[in-house]
């Protein structure tokens, strides 16, 4: 599956396992993730592509605004809990 900026993703490995993030950018080996709170856009989390599970049906409109990212993640968690 192709990962692209704006998609929501779940961490599959690491100390942040099962956390929901928004993909900020993608390169060959890594994706950069932000949640707008602990990981703002100015210092995204770098994660290996194989340690991320994309959430296909959820998408964030803006990958540069922490408030929009927080709102999108919060709405996703509210719908799925």
C-alpha positions in Angstrom: 0.0 0.0 0.0 1.2 3.5 -0.8 1.6 5.8 2.1 0.9 9.5 1.5 0.8 12.7 3.5 -2.5 13.3 5.3 -3.3 9.6 5.9 -3.9 8.5 9.5 -1.7 5.6 10.7 -1.3 3.4 13.7 2.1 2.5 15.2 2.6 -1.2 15.1 5.9 -1.4 17.1 7.9 0.6 19.6 7.0 2.3 22.9 4.2 4.2 21.1 2.5 1.0 19.8 -1.2 1.5 19.0 -0.9 5.3 19.0 -2.7 7.2 16.2 -0.7 9.7 14.1 -1.1 11.7 10.9 1.6 11.1 8.2 3.4 14.3 7.6 5.8 13.1 4.9 7.1 9.9 3.4 10.5 9.0 1.9 12.0 5.7 0.8 12.5 4.0 4.2 10.8 6.2 6.8 7.6 8.1 7.4 7.3 11.2 9.6 4.3 11.3 11.9 2.7 13.9 14.1 -0.2 13.8 16.6 -0.4 17.6 17.2 0.2 17.2 20.9 3.3 15.3 22.1 4.6 15.2 18.5 3.8 18.5 16.8 4.6 19.2 13.1 7.8 21.0 14.0 9.3 17.8 15.4 7.7 14.8 13.9 8.3 11.2 14.9 10.5 9.3 12.4 9.3 5.7 12.0 10.2 2.8 9.8 7.6 2.2 7.1 7.0 -1.4 8.1 6.2 -0.3 11.7 3.2 1.7 10.6 -0.3 0.5 9.6 -2.2 3.0 7.5 -5.8 3.8 8.1 -7.2 4.0 4.6 -10.7 5.4 5.3 -9.5 8.4 7.4 -7.7 11.4 6.1 -6.5 14.7 7.5 -7.0 17.9 5.5 -3.9 19.8 6.7 -0.6 18.4 7.5 0.9 21.7 8.6 -1.5 22.7 11.4 -1.3 21.1 14.8 -4.9 22.0 15.7 -6.4 20.3 12.7 -4.2 17.2 13.3 -5.4 17.0 17.0 -9.0 17.4 15.9 -8.7 14.7 13.2 -7.1 12.2 15.6 -9.6 13.0 18.4 -12.6 12.5 16.0 -11.1 9.2 14.7 -10.6 7.9 18.3 -14.1 9.0 19.3 -15.7 7.2 16.3 -13.8 4.0 16.9 -14.1 3.7 20.7 
